[in-house]
Amino acid sequence: MTLLEKIPTVVTVAVLVGIFLALKRHSHSARLQLWMVAWFLIFTHFVAQLLEPAKGDVSPYLLAIDLGSLQAAAVAFLVSVSAVAEDRYKRTLALLLTGIPSVAYGILSSFDVHARWPYVLCLSMCFLSGIMLLLWVRGFSFYALSISILSSVVAVWAIIAAAHGSFDEGLTALLTVGYTLPGIFLCRNYWRASPGILSTAGGFFCWGAVFPIGMLIDHLAPTANIPPELWNTPKMFVAFGMILAIVEDKSESIENMQRKQRAVTHQLERFSTITSQLLSGAT
């Protein structure tokens, strides 16, 4: 992609960051704060891509910022819609235990480190800590065990590939799980059949599917020319879905307040009627 082709996406994400920053003034929930941080990291990811040359070798520092911010954003999204989002201690623990090894894996890959054990260690720490946190919070329920088993299968596949000197599978595994699980957690913890939730969850599922599909295309049809805008479409669905979900939450909150106000007003009117009857001596 040329510089002019990259600029519209960067400007769009910058506007989205501004919107989330403005929305943060009206809500202090941990979920919204993490969304704002995640979209700032996505903006950093696109800025790093903007500075990368169209041809030739890419600086490992730019590549580290690119992959590191993309992976860190996945962790922020994941924690923001998890069951620990509003618990400060558990939220911090989840961010550190899953964020540090996953971002470290991306940085190691950016600098083309050839030693295998750091990659295996990062993958093992990230997936193992994530599964243990899930079982700690959710217990040994069918829901938690299903996610744990699927994550374990992906982890074993990525670790075996890293042990044999192939590190792209690990990146694909981390990004796929990191952007797919938020859709599952969102449906589990914040489900309602509204356009905002459906758009956000569907966008996360498509976003997570981008990475394995891209890897398959690179292996099966390396000469295929797919427009980069197509890969960025799920991001836009997630962003606009989140904004719509925030508006829906605000509208629901206002409706609840109005409902409570009407109930209190009705109760006061009944008290007033009883008081009038007592003062007038009526039966």
C-alpha positions as CSV (number, residue, x, y, z in Angstrom):
1,M,0.0,0.0,0.0
2,T,1.2,3.5,-0.8
3,L,1.2,6.3,1.8
4,L,-1.9,8.0,0.4
5,E,-3.8,4.7,0.6
6,K,-2.9,4.3,4.3
7,I,-3.9,7.8,5.4
8,P,-7.7,7.4,5.3
9,T,-7.6,4.4,7.7
10,V,-5.3,6.2,10.1
11,V,-7.5,9.3,10.1
12,T,-10.6,7.2,10.6
13,V,-9.1,5.4,13.6
14,A,-7.9,8.8,15.0
15,V,-11.4,10.1,14.9
16,L,-12.6,6.9,16.7
17,V,-10.1,7.5,19.4
18,G,-11.4,11.0,19.8
19,I,-14.9,9.7,20.1
20,F,-14.1,7.2,22.8
21,L,-12.1,9.9,24.6
22,A,-15.2,12.2,24.5
23,L,-17.4,9.3,25.7
24,K,-15.1,8.6,28.6
25,R,-16.1,12.0,30.1
26,H,-19.7,10.7,30.5
27,S,-18.8,7.3,31.9
28,H,-16.0,6.1,34.2
29,S,-16.5,2.4,33.8
30,A,-13.4,0.2,33.4
31,R,-14.8,-1.3,30.3
32,L,-15.0,2.0,28.5
33,Q,-11.5,3.0,29.7
34,L,-10.0,-0.2,28.4
35,W,-11.8,0.3,25.0
36,M,-10.3,3.8,24.8
37,V,-6.8,2.4,25.5
38,A,-7.3,-0.4,23.0
39,W,-8.3,1.9,20.2
40,F,-5.3,4.1,20.9
41,L,-3.1,1.1,20.6
42,I,-4.9,0.2,17.3
43,F,-4.2,3.8,16.2
44,T,-0.5,3.3,17.1
45,H,-0.5,0.1,15.1
46,F,-1.8,1.9,12.0
47,V,0.7,4.8,12.5
48,A,3.6,2.3,12.6
49,Q,2.3,0.8,9.3
50,L,2.0,4.3,7.9
51,L,5.7,4.9,8.5
52,E,6.8,1.5,7.1
53,P,8.3,1.8,3.6
54,A,6.2,0.4,0.7
55,K,9.2,-1.5,-0.6
56,G,12.3,-2.9,1.0
57,D,13.1,-4.0,4.5
58,V,11.0,-2.8,7.4
59,S,12.7,-1.5,10.5
60,P,12.4,-4.0,13.4
61,Y,11.6,-1.2,15.7
62,L,8.6,-0.2,13.6
63,L,7.6,-3.8,13.3
64,A,7.8,-4.3,17.0
65,I,5.5,-1.2,17.6
66,D,3.2,-2.5,14.9
67,L,2.8,-6.1,16.3
68,G,3.2,-5.1,19.9
69,S,0.4,-2.6,19.9
70,L,-1.9,-4.9,17.9
71,Q,-1.3,-7.7,20.4
72,A,-1.7,-5.3,23.4
73,A,-5.0,-4.0,22.0
74,A,-6.3,-7.6,21.8
75,V,-5.5,-8.1,25.5
76,A,-7.2,-4.9,26.4
77,F,-10.3,-5.8,24.4
78,L,-10.3,-9.3,26.0
79,V,-10.1,-8.1,29.6
80,S,-12.6,-5.2,29.0
81,V,-15.5,-7.6,28.3
82,S,-14.4,-10.4,30.7
83,A,-15.9,-11.1,34.1
84,V,-13.0,-9.3,35.8
85,A,-13.4,-6.0,34.0
86,E,-14.8,-4.1,37.1
87,D,-12.5,-5.9,39.6
88,R,-9.3,-3.8,39.8
89,Y,-7.1,-6.5,41.3
90,K,-8.2,-9.3,38.9
91,R,-8.2,-6.9,35.9
92,T,-4.6,-5.8,36.6
93,L,-3.6,-9.4,37.1
94,A,-5.2,-10.5,33.8
95,L,-3.6,-7.6,31.9
96,L,-0.1,-8.4,33.2
97,L,-0.2,-12.2,33.0
98,T,-1.6,-12.4,29.5
99,G,-0.3,-9.1,28.1
100,I,3.4,-9.2,28.9
101,P,4.1,-12.7,27.3
102,S,1.9,-12.1,24.2
103,V,3.5,-8.6,23.5
104,A,7.0,-10.1,24.2
105,Y,6.3,-12.8,21.6
106,G,5.5,-10.1,19.0
107,I,8.6,-8.1,19.8
108,L,10.8,-11.3,19.6
109,S,9.3,-12.0,16.2
110,S,9.9,-8.5,15.0
111,F,13.6,-8.6,15.8
112,D,13.9,-12.0,14.2
113,V,15.2,-13.8,17.3
114,H,16.2,-17.3,16.3
115,A,16.3,-19.0,19.7
116,R,13.3,-21.2,20.1
117,W,12.9,-21.3,23.9
118,P,11.8,-17.6,24.4
119,Y,8.9,-18.2,22.0
120,V,7.9,-21.4,23.7
121,L,8.1,-19.8,27.1
122,C,5.9,-16.8,26.0
123,L,3.3,-19.0,24.5
124,S,3.2,-21.3,27.5
125,M,2.9,-18.4,30.0
126,C,0.3,-16.6,28.0
127,F,-2.1,-19.5,27.4
128,L,-1.5,-21.2,30.8
129,S,-2.1,-18.1,32.8
130,G,-5.2,-17.2,30.7
131,I,-6.7,-20.6,31.2
132,M,-6.0,-20.6,35.0
133,L,-7.5,-17.2,35.3
134,L,-10.6,-18.3,33.5
135,L,-11.0,-21.4,35.7
136,W,-10.4,-19.3,38.8
137,V,-13.1,-16.8,37.9
138,R,-15.7,-19.1,36.3
139,G,-14.9,-22.4,38.0
140,F,-15.1,-25.7,36.2
141,S,-18.3,-25.0,34.3
142,F,-19.0,-26.3,30.9
143,Y,-18.5,-22.8,29.4
144,A,-15.0,-22.4,31.1
145,L,-13.9,-25.9,30.3
146,S,-15.0,-25.6,26.6
147,I,-12.9,-22.4,26.1
148,S,-10.0,-23.9,28.0
149,I,-9.9,-27.0,25.9
150,L,-10.1,-25.0,22.6
151,S,-7.4,-22.6,23.8
152,S,-5.2,-25.6,24.9
153,V,-5.5,-27.1,21.4
154,V,-4.5,-23.9,19.8
155,A,-1.7,-23.4,22.3
156,V,-0.3,-26.9,21.7
157,W,-0.3,-26.3,17.9
158,A,1.5,-23.0,18.3
159,I,4.1,-24.3,20.8
160,I,4.9,-27.4,18.6
161,A,5.5,-25.1,15.7
162,A,7.7,-22.7,17.7
163,A,9.7,-25.7,19.0
164,H,10.4,-26.6,15.4
165,G,11.5,-23.1,14.5
166,S,8.3,-21.8,12.9
167,F,7.1,-18.7,14.7
168,D,4.3,-17.4,12.5
169,E,1.9,-19.9,13.9
170,G,2.3,-18.4,17.4
171,L,1.5,-14.9,16.2
172,T,-1.6,-16.2,14.4
173,A,-2.7,-18.2,17.4
174,L,-2.3,-15.2,19.8
175,L,-4.1,-12.8,17.6
176,T,-6.8,-15.2,16.6
177,V,-7.6,-16.1,20.2
178,G,-7.1,-12.5,21.3
179,Y,-9.7,-11.1,18.9
180,T,-12.2,-14.0,18.9
181,L,-12.6,-14.4,22.7
182,P,-13.9,-10.9,23.2
183,G,-16.8,-11.7,21.0
184,I,-17.6,-14.8,23.1
185,F,-17.1,-12.9,26.4
186,L,-19.3,-10.1,25.2
187,C,-22.2,-12.5,24.3
188,R,-21.7,-14.3,27.6
189,N,-21.4,-11.3,30.0
190,Y,-23.3,-8.4,28.2
191,W,-25.7,-10.2,26.0
192,R,-28.8,-8.5,24.6
193,A,-30.3,-8.7,21.2
194,S,-29.4,-5.2,20.2
195,P,-27.7,-3.8,17.1
196,G,-24.7,-2.6,19.2
197,I,-23.9,-5.9,20.8
198,L,-24.6,-7.9,17.7
199,S,-22.3,-5.6,15.6
200,T,-19.5,-5.7,18.1
201,A,-19.6,-9.4,18.7
202,G,-19.9,-10.2,15.0
203,G,-17.0,-7.8,14.3
204,F,-14.8,-9.5,16.8
205,F,-15.5,-12.9,15.3
206,C,-14.6,-11.7,11.8
207,W,-11.6,-9.8,13.2
208,G,-10.3,-13.0,14.8
209,A,-10.9,-15.0,11.6
210,V,-8.8,-12.6,9.6
211,F,-5.5,-14.0,10.9
212,P,-6.0,-17.7,10.1
213,I,-7.6,-16.9,6.8
214,G,-4.6,-14.7,5.9
215,M,-2.2,-17.4,6.9
216,L,-4.0,-20.0,4.7
217,I,-4.1,-17.6,1.8
218,D,-0.3,-17.0,2.1
219,H,0.3,-20.8,2.0
220,L,-2.3,-21.8,-0.6
221,A,-2.5,-18.7,-2.9
222,P,0.5,-16.4,-2.2
223,T,0.0,-14.4,-5.4
224,A,-3.6,-13.5,-4.5
225,N,-4.2,-9.8,-4.4
226,I,-6.7,-9.0,-1.6
227,P,-7.5,-5.3,-0.9
228,P,-6.2,-4.3,2.5
229,E,-9.5,-2.4,3.2
230,L,-11.2,-5.8,3.3
231,W,-9.0,-6.9,6.2
232,N,-9.8,-3.7,8.1
233,T,-13.6,-3.9,7.7
234,P,-14.1,-6.0,10.9
235,K,-12.3,-3.3,12.9
236,M,-14.8,-0.7,11.7
237,F,-17.7,-3.0,12.7
238,V,-16.3,-3.4,16.2
239,A,-15.7,0.3,16.6
240,F,-19.1,1.5,15.4
241,G,-20.8,-1.4,17.3
242,M,-19.1,-0.3,20.5
243,I,-20.2,3.3,20.1
244,L,-23.7,2.1,19.4
245,A,-23.6,-0.2,22.5
246,I,-22.5,2.8,24.7
247,V,-25.4,4.8,23.3
248,E,-27.8,1.9,24.0
249,D,-26.4,1.6,27.6
250,K,-27.0,5.3,28.1
251,S,-30.5,5.2,26.7
252,E,-31.3,2.2,28.9
253,S,-30.0,4.0,32.0
254,I,-32.1,7.1,31.2
255,E,-35.2,4.9,30.7
256,N,-34.6,3.2,34.1
257,M,-34.2,6.6,35.8
258,Q,-37.4,7.9,34.2
259,R,-39.2,4.7,35.2
260,K,-38.0,5.1,38.8
261,Q,-39.0,8.8,38.8
262,R,-42.5,7.9,37.6
263,A,-42.8,5.3,40.3
264,V,-41.7,7.7,43.0
265,T,-44.1,10.4,41.6
266,H,-47.0,8.0,41.7
267,Q,-46.1,6.9,45.2
268,L,-46.0,10.6,46.4
269,E,-49.4,11.2,44.7
270,R,-50.9,8.3,46.7
271,F,-49.3,9.6,49.9
272,S,-50.7,13.0,49.2
273,T,-54.2,11.5,48.6
274,I,-54.0,9.6,51.9
275,T,-52.8,12.7,53.7
276,S,-55.7,14.8,52.3
277,Q,-58.2,12.2,53.4
278,L,-56.8,12.0,56.9
279,L,-56.9,15.8,57.2
280,S,-60.5,16.0,55.9
281,G,-61.6,13.3,58.3
282,A,-62.7,11.0,55.5
283,T,-63.0,7.2,56.2
